[in-house]
């Protein structure tokens, strides 16, 4: 199959690599040097060229304006599309804008799936991502074999935009859990208990979670290399709060987590893994979890 992939970052590179390893023809576009693991891919001069060459075009980009630019900017994907092609946006962006993008792509005689992911760099490398998909059943069925090369838990949630809505919900849950784990380990450490042993004990009870397992360890060992950057999670919580405002919904705990991430960004920690949210809590407490 002829596949395009635009967005070769921390997540996009291993995802594209899985597609290439499955012997598909891969066409890529990147502003920087193509990673060595994708040396067998064909490098295109423009995003439009990727769309001309490929039957299915994947995007894995940081934010809504990036997707809009890649799709509809000068020499964008839309300029290279012909009827019958499929655009799959695996970025995490605005659900409302996603619906508009889908309509514009559909008007060109092409199909559109929003398919944001959860699982971070680890999941991308292990091909174990959770993929939340919005779009038509028939289009999902065509692309699902490719999703299965990148992830394990793959769900068609509903129509266009519903995948992004699910991802926003995911990011709310993850952020609140990171904050909860950070507060718990900070409390234990300040009280004089060994946070590593506390975490081990909690992993055997009802408080056990993937966040406690992975990010709790990061907090204790101070391993804050991303992962998934605070700046990106901050963006996702912004999507949640903006959406909540438009719907007249109050999300007080989400707002609190967003402020903790804002504090991290203000202190220059925005490029750290989102588990570094604990640093904002530590700043207020005058104590670090590892002490």
Residue, then its C-alpha position, 0 to 999 in steps of 0.5 A: x500500500x502507498x502510505x504518506x506520513x507527515x510529522x516525524x517527531x517523538x511519536x510519529x517516527x516509530x509509528x511510521x517505522x511500523x508501517x515501513x517495516x510491514x513492507x508498505x511504500x512510505x512517503x514522508x515530509x519533514x522539516x528536519x532530517x529524516x530519521x535513519x530508521x526511515x531511510x527506506x522511505x521516499x522523501x517528498x518536497x511538499x505536503x501536496x507531493x505526499x498526497x499525490x503519491x500516497x493513497x492514505x495520508x497520516x498526520x501526527x502533528x503538535x496542534x490544531x494550527x499545524x494540522x490546518x496548515x499542513x492540510x490547507x496551506x500552500x502546497x498542502x495535502x488538499x492540493x495533492x488529493x484526488x477522489x477516493x484517497x483517505x486522510x487520517x489525522x492522528x494528532x490531538x487537536x480541537x474536535x470542532x475544528x476536526x469536524x470542519x477539516x473533515x467536511x473540507x476533505x469530504x468535499x474533495x471526494x476523499x474520506x477523513x478519520x480523526x484517530x488520536x492516540x494514547x500511550x506516549x513514546x513507549x506505546x508508539x515504539x511498542x506498537x501498543x497505542x490506544x487509538x480512538x477513531x472518529x469517522x465512517x465505518x467503511x473508512x475505518x475498516x479500510x484503515x484498521x489493518x494499518x492501525x493494527x500495526x501501530x496499536x492494540x486497543x483500536x475503537x471506532x467511537x463515532x463520527x468525525x470529531x468523536x475521536x478527538x473528543x475521546x482523546x480530550x477526555x483521556x487527557x483529563x483523566x491522565x492529568x488528574x491522575x498525575x496530579x493525584x499521584x504527585x500529591x500522594x507521593x509528596x505527602x508520603x515523602x514529606x511525612x518521612x516515608x520512603x516514596x519508593x516503598x509507598x508506591x510499591x505498597x499502593x501498587x497492590x491496592x485499589x489505588x494501583x494505576x498505570x500512572x502510579x506505575x510509570x509516572x510515579x517511578x519517574x517522579x521518584x527517580x527524577x526521569x523527566x525526559x519526554x515521553x509526552x511533554x507538559x507543553x503538549x498536555x497543557x495544550x490538550x487541557x486547553x482544548x478541554x477547558x475551551x470546549x467546556x466553556x462553549x458547552x457551559x460545563x464546569x471542569x474544576x479539577x481539569x482547571x486545577x491540573x491546567x494551572x499546575x502545568x502552567x506553573x511548570x511552563x512558567x518555570x521553564x519545565x514545559x519540555x519535560x515529561x508531563x509527570x514533571x507536573x509534580x515539580x509545581x507541587x514540590x515548589x509549593x511544598x518546598x520539598x521534592x518527592x525524592x528527598 
